[in-house]
């Protein structure tokens, strides 16, 4: 998804209304996307979030209460985890950095 925005329709709980909001990631539930190198690619919400880097050098951000799973097959990625859920960065290409600043668990693999 990168830095461009996607329109997502969310059910507004308790109000029985449907609203359209512009956000950089999902609302409630799971989401998957491919990120472009050099652009910030984030997860902010409730539920699981999966992001895959399409080349070396993606920048990932994890916020909110959901879990974040980032994949960087070509390496040289940076992930900042500030959320409450689990945050993992798979980096078989090497030279990745993971910063854990939230209350959730963090792990870097490969």
N, C-alpha and C positions, 0 to 999 in steps of 0.2 A: 504494500500500500504506500510506503514511503511517506513523503510529506503531503501528498495530495489527499483530499478529504473524500469520504464516501458518505452518501446519504443512507441512513439506516432508519427503518421504521421501528419504533419501540412502543410497546403497550404500556401506558401510564397506569400503574397499579392503583386500584382503589377508585379511579376516576371513570373508568369505562371509556376512555378516550384514546384515540390513536394519534400520536404526534410524530412529526418528522424532525430529526435532529441531525446536525452535521458533527461528526466526531471522527477522530483519527483511528479508532478501533471499535470493537463491538460494545454492546450495552450489557445484556445479560445472556449467558450461554457461551458456547465455544466458538472460536473463530480461527481461521487459518489464512495465511497470506504469504506472498513472496516479496522480499525487500530488495531494493536496489542498493548497490555499494555506494557509500558516501552520503546516504540520506538517513535521517533518523526514522526508525521504524519502531513503533511502540504498541504496548498493550496497556489498557487502562479500563478496568471493569470487573465484573463478577463472572466467573467461569474460567475455562481453560483457554489459553491463547498459544498458538503455534505460529512461529515466523521462521522462514527459511531465507538465507542470504543467496542471491543470484550472482555470485562472484566473491572476490576478496574485499574485506573492508567495510562491512555494514556496521551501523550503530544501532543497538537495541536498547529499549527502555521498558521497564516493567513497573507498573504502578497499580494501585487498586487492591482488591481482595482476592483476585483470581490467581491461578498458576500460570507461569510463563515458560515456554519451551522454545529456545532459540537454537537454530542450526546454522553453522558456518563451515561448510565443507572445504572452502578454499582458504580459510584462516584470515588472520589480521582483523578480527572483529572486536568490538567493545560492547559489553552489556552492563547497564546500570540497573540494579534491582532495588527498588524503593518501596515495594508493595508488601502485603501481608501474606501472600501465598508463596508456594515453592517456585524457585527460579532456577532453570538449568540452561547451560550453554554447552552445546556439543561443538567441538572444534578440532576435527581431524586434520585440518590444514595447518594448525599450530599458530603461534604468536597472537593469541587472543587474550583479552583482559576481561575480568568479571569483578564488578564492584558491588558489594552487598551493603545496602544502607537501610533496609527495611527490617521488619520483624519476621519475615518468612525465611525459610532455609534456602541456601544457595549452593550450587555445585557446578563445576566445570568438568567435562568429560572429554575423552579421546585426546 
